[in-house]
Amino acid sequence: MLRGIFIFSVFCTLLLCGCVKSTYTGSITRFPEYTKFDVIPDAKLKLEAVGRRELISGVDDSITLRLSNIGNNAVRIEEWYMKEVDNFIVYYQPWKPGTKEPDPLAWQAIMPVTLERPKRYPLDMSPGVSVLVRFGLPFLDGLKVTPGKERRFFLKAALSLRSVKAESKIFAISLL
């Protein structure tokens, strides 16, 4: 008799659990790799490097990027990665002595490295709103600089997204 009641209660629990509808409405989503995001036609975004450009060898290894909505309309980026650095690509090249402009064929890219399907979380930007992201520069790891000298690099940044485009102007950093 006790065994029958136990089996009946387990059966009812399984039945009820199977009938409960999930009410989770969060927007963290893992989209399939082939998901196509619509281009945002009226997005007016500005991407720039802000903050210090003189980095100390062995101490500083990152720059700060600012993405700003400079338009009059709010922008919603559905494609935005939750790990914010994955939304950017930074291009760099050494600034060789005697040159004034970067070599257009010498850019090297620091691309996002994702080991699994990344999570996405929509980014809503009202007019005038900015997002700041610290972006690591792994090519600086282990670089030594002679005291009193510096190593200089040209850099530029771009969004890695398909639905919206923004690219910074070329800027320089110094490693002291």
C-alpha distance (Angstrom), angle and dihedral (degrees) to the residues before:
residue distance angle dihedral
M1 . . .
L2 3.82 . .
R3 3.77 89.3 .
G4 3.81 91.0 53.4
I5 3.81 92.1 50.8
F6 3.81 90.5 49.3
I7 3.81 92.4 50.4
F8 3.81 90.9 45.8
S9 3.87 91.8 51.1
V10 3.82 91.8 48.1
F11 3.81 89.7 49.0
C12 3.84 91.8 49.5
T13 3.82 91.4 47.8
L14 3.80 92.0 51.4
L15 3.79 91.0 46.0
L16 3.81 93.0 50.2
C17 3.81 93.7 44.7
G18 3.78 89.9 52.4
C19 3.81 91.2 52.0
V20 3.80 97.7 50.8
K21 3.77 111.6 106.2
S22 3.80 117.2 -138.7
T23 3.78 111.9 -116.5
Y24 3.82 97.4 -171.6
T25 3.77 108.2 133.9
G26 3.81 101.1 170.3
S27 3.77 118.9 139.1
I28 3.80 100.7 -136.5
T29 3.78 101.4 117.7
R30 3.78 139.4 174.9
F31 3.79 105.2 -146.6
P32 3.79 120.4 -160.5
E33 3.81 113.6 -100.4
Y34 3.80 91.6 -109.1
T35 3.82 94.9 55.6
K36 3.78 111.0 132.3
F37 3.77 115.8 -147.9
D38 3.79 118.4 -155.3
V39 3.79 116.9 -111.9
I40 3.80 111.4 -108.1
P41 3.81 101.0 -129.8
D42 3.81 101.3 -170.1
A43 3.81 98.9 42.4
K44 3.79 113.3 128.3
L45 3.77 106.3 -171.9
K46 3.78 130.8 167.3
L47 3.80 121.9 -156.5
E48 3.79 119.8 -164.8
A49 3.77 142.4 153.9
V50 3.80 114.1 -112.8
G51 3.77 134.6 -175.1
R52 3.77 130.0 26.8
R53 3.77 120.5 5.7
E54 3.80 95.2 -178.1
L55 3.78 108.0 79.8
I56 3.78 126.0 -171.1
S57 3.80 116.2 -126.3
G58 3.80 111.0 -110.4
V59 3.82 93.0 9.6
D60 3.81 110.0 57.7
D61 3.78 120.0 45.2
S62 3.79 103.9 154.3
I63 3.77 144.7 62.8
T64 3.79 130.5 -149.0
L65 3.80 118.9 -119.4
R66 3.79 122.8 -162.2
L67 3.80 121.9 -157.4
S68 3.82 111.2 -167.2
N69 3.78 133.3 -174.2
I70 3.80 101.4 -133.0
G71 3.80 94.7 171.2
N72 3.79 130.7 93.2
N73 3.82 95.0 -115.7
A74 3.78 131.4 71.7
V75 3.81 113.8 -107.9
R76 3.81 125.1 -147.6
I77 3.80 114.7 -165.0
E78 3.81 107.2 -163.5
E79 3.80 91.5 179.1
W80 3.85 94.1 60.6
Y81 3.80 113.8 130.8
M82 3.77 117.6 -128.9
K83 3.83 90.4 -135.6
E84 3.79 93.2 66.3
V85 3.81 98.9 -154.2
D86 3.83 87.7 63.5
N87 3.81 88.3 70.2
F88 3.82 93.0 67.0
I89 3.78 141.3 63.1
V90 3.79 118.8 -160.3
Y91 3.80 120.1 -158.7
Y92 3.79 121.3 -159.1
Q93 3.79 143.7 173.1
P94 3.79 134.9 173.8
W95 3.78 115.4 -93.1
K96 3.76 101.4 -128.5
P97 3.82 118.8 -148.9
G98 3.78 112.2 -94.5
T99 3.82 96.2 23.8
K100 3.77 124.0 113.3
E101 3.81 100.2 -176.8
P102 3.82 132.0 42.0
D103 3.80 119.3 -106.5
P104 3.84 106.3 -106.8
L105 3.83 90.5 -144.2
A106 3.81 97.7 47.9
W107 3.82 101.1 68.5
Q108 3.79 116.2 128.3
A109 3.80 119.6 -163.8
I110 3.78 132.4 -135.3
M111 3.79 101.6 -154.6
P112 3.80 129.1 -173.4
V113 3.79 112.7 -92.6
T114 3.78 112.5 -146.8
L115 3.78 119.3 179.1
E116 3.79 95.6 -173.3
R117 3.77 135.9 19.5
P118 3.79 101.3 -62.7
K119 3.77 122.9 -126.5
R120 3.77 117.5 -115.0
Y121 3.76 129.5 -151.9
P122 3.81 120.4 -176.8
L123 3.79 115.3 -111.8
D124 3.80 115.3 -142.4
M125 3.80 114.9 -162.5
S126 3.79 121.7 -175.4
P127 3.80 118.0 -157.4
G128 3.81 110.3 -70.7
V129 3.82 94.3 17.3
S130 3.81 120.5 130.6
V131 3.79 135.7 -165.6
L132 3.82 120.4 -148.0
V133 3.80 119.6 -154.0
R134 3.82 128.8 -179.0
F135 3.80 108.3 -138.3
G136 3.81 119.3 -163.1
L137 3.79 120.0 -134.4
P138 3.81 105.3 -149.0
F139 3.82 92.9 -179.3
L140 3.83 87.3 71.5
D141 3.81 92.9 59.8
G142 3.77 110.0 113.1
L143 3.80 95.9 3.2
K144 3.79 111.5 141.6
V145 3.76 124.4 -154.0
T146 3.79 124.2 -158.9
P147 3.83 109.8 -118.0
G148 3.80 109.8 -93.6
K149 3.83 92.2 19.1
E150 3.78 133.4 90.7
R151 3.80 140.8 -152.6
R152 3.78 116.5 -140.9
F153 3.79 131.1 -157.8
F154 3.79 136.2 -172.1
L155 3.81 113.7 -133.2
K156 3.78 139.1 179.3
A157 3.79 131.3 176.5
A158 3.79 134.5 -148.9
L159 3.78 137.9 178.9
S160 3.81 112.8 -99.8
L161 3.81 91.7 -149.0
R162 3.80 128.6 109.3
S163 3.80 98.8 -150.8
V164 3.79 96.8 59.2
K165 3.80 134.3 21.1
A166 3.79 132.4 -149.2
E167 3.79 131.0 155.2
S168 3.77 130.1 -175.5
K169 3.78 126.3 -131.1
I170 3.78 115.7 -101.1
F171 3.80 111.4 -85.8
A172 3.78 136.2 175.8
I173 3.78 135.4 -128.6
S174 3.79 129.7 -165.5
L175 3.77 124.4 -146.5
L176 3.81 109.0 -150.2
